[in-house]
């Protein structure tokens, strides 16, 4: 089915020969039907870019998709590292509990202390801040 050409007013545009050459080149690269279509697309893009504070049309769906994929990839990598760390920490906890013959009550007290310590760190941890000379209770 053939495209219906819509009737549009025609006005002349003055540009340098280099600008016309760029229009023609981009028209071919983008596979557009005419130089006019390229100029209309460029004007629509620029107008929307100006009206939307330079964000809406500038962040194309393709770019948003790439950014989303990068974020998901990073999340997956972090999740895998966290899983591996959890396995190692669990193994270390079992080794320590076995080596020191800790009772379940002693382990529960240890976990409570560790949880209180972690709350106090507020997401940051620096081993230089620990007092290693504290007496065991």
Buried (B, 14 or more C-beta within 10 A) or exposed (E): EEEEEEEEEEEEEEEEEEEEEEBEEBBEEEEBEEBBEBBEBEEEEEEEBEEEEEEEBEEEEEEEEEEEEEEEEEEEEEEEEEEEEEEEEEEEBEEEBEEEEBEEEEBEEBEEEEEEEEEEEEEEEEEEEEEEEEEEE
